[in-house]
Amino acid sequence: MALAASGCVSSPRDMVEVDGVKYDRRASIDPKYRRQRVRYDGVGGSGSIVVDTNDKFLYLVEGGGWATRYGVGVGQAGLSLKGNATVGHKAVWPSWTPTDNMMRRKPRLVQYAGGVPGGPDNPLGARALYLYRGGEDTMFRLHGTNEPWSIGRAMSSGCVRLLNDDIINLYDRAPVGTSVLII
């Protein structure tokens, strides 16, 4: 038996290992990563999205000094998109196919080369906002996750992940064409 992050005793089936690090699937999310409306005096105009990869927050800027702040999981060092992008496409329960680069880094992903259909077991979760530059898909996404314990961590292959409830909220509020800044 292992001691869980929440202080409860967990069984081995409650633990998941990702790239050699063990996480308790039942661990609670730090309250600071829960969606909340906050005072905001950062960059980005009203209606834009700003992702702070260092602090693991995404802001939907509302203007007037306010934003909705979402906790996020971000890419491992060297794997995150940085700079400006635009929401070029959106999807409900999107399918997922690992990129060639992802399969080279993690050969176990080759089993998914044909794609994974959308649904609760899909790594992109309930919704996805596809990030574009110059009209081209960057292959980076703002998406949900079926691994809520990953929020507040830098462990993805580069995409920005949110709790499924949060990506649904963001999806409903951010239309195609929304400006995104990742810092």
N, C-alpha and C positions, 0 to 999 in steps of 0.2 A: 504494500500500500504506500502511496506517495501523498505528501501533504500538498493540498491544492493551494493556489494563490489566494483563494477566498478564505482559507483557514480550515476548510472542511477536508475530511479524508476522502480521497478519490480512489477509484479502482483503476486498474490498468486500462480498461476500455474507455475511461474518461480522458486518457492522455492521448495526445497526438504528437508525432514527431515530424518536424519540417526542417529539412536540411541540417539534421543533427541536433536540433534544439527541441526539447519536449515542452509542450503546452498543455494545460488543463482545459479541455473543451468547455467546462462549466465555469471557468473563472469569470468573475464579473468584470464588466468594463468600468474603468475609472470614470467617475461621474463627470469629470471635465470633458470627456469625449462624447457626452450625450448632446444631442441637438439642442441648441438654445439661441435665443435672440440676444445679441451683445452689442455694446457700443463699439463702433468701428471708425478709425481714422486712418486706415491704411490706403493702399493704392487701389485703383479700379473704380470705375464709375458705376452708378446705379444699374442693377441688372447684370453686372458682370460676376464672374466666378474667379476667386483668387485662392490658390492652393499653396499653403505654407508647408513645405515638405520637412523643414526642420522641427517645427512644433506639432506637426501631424494634424493640422486643421484645414478645412475648406470653408471659405466664406462666400456666401451668396450676398453680394453687396446690395443693400436696400436703399441707400442714400440717406441723407439727413443725419448722418453719424451712426447708422445702425446697419447690422448685417445678421443673417442667420449663420451660425457657426456649427459645423459638423465635424466630428472626429473622423479621422481617416487612417487607413493603412497605406503606406507608400512603398515605392520601389527600393530595393537594396541599393547601397552605395554604387553609383555609376550606372544604374539602370533606369533612372527616372528621366522623363521628359522635362525640360526646363524651357522657360520663355513663354511666348504667346501662341495661342491656338484658338480655334473656334469650334463650337459644337456643330459638326457637319452632318450628323445623323443620330437618331435615337432609336432604341429598340426595347420592347417589352419581352422579358424572359429570353434574352438573346442566346444564340448558340455560341460556342467557343471552339476555336481551333488554335493550338499553340503555334507560334511563329517558328520559322526555321531556327532563328537564334535561340529561342527558348529550348527547343529540342536539342540543340548542340550543347547548351549549358547543363541541361537536365535530361539525359537520355531516357529516363523513365517516362517522359511525356510523349515519346514516339507512339505509344499505344493509343494516343488521342489524335494522331495526325489526320484522321478522317473527320474529326470534329466531335463535339459533344452537344446534343440537342439542348435547347433551353429547358429550364425546369429547376426545381429545388436543389438538385445535385450538381448543377452547372456552376463552375467557378465564377462566372460573371453575375450571378445572383438574379434579382428580380428585374433590374433595368440596367441599361448602359447608355452613356452619352459618348459618342465616338469623336475623338479630337482630330481636327484637320488643320493643315497649314497649306496655304496657297492652293486650296481646292483638293489637296491630296490627303488621304487617310494616313495619319502618323503611326497607326497600329497601337496607339495608347488610348485608354478608356478611363472614364469615371464610371464605376460600376458597383453593384452590390456585392455581397459576399455571403457564402455559406460557412464562413469561418469568423464569426464575430470576435473571437479572442484575438484576431490579428489587428483590430483597430488600435491605433496608437503605436504601431510598430513599423519598422522599415524591413519588409521581408518579401514583398511581391517582386514580380519580374518587371516592374516598372509602372504598371497601372496604379491608379488611385482607387482604393476600395472604401466603400461606406457600408454601414449597416443596411440591410434591405429596406427597412422602414425609411431610412434617411435618403437612399437613392430614389425611392418612389416619390418622396417629398420634393427632392431636387428635380427629378424628371418632370414633374408636374409644373414646376415654376421656371424652368430654364428652357426656352424654345431653341430650335435649330437656329444657328446664327449667333448664339450667346458667346461673348468674348471670355476667354479663359487665360489667366496668367498663372504659371506655375513657377514659384520661387523657392 
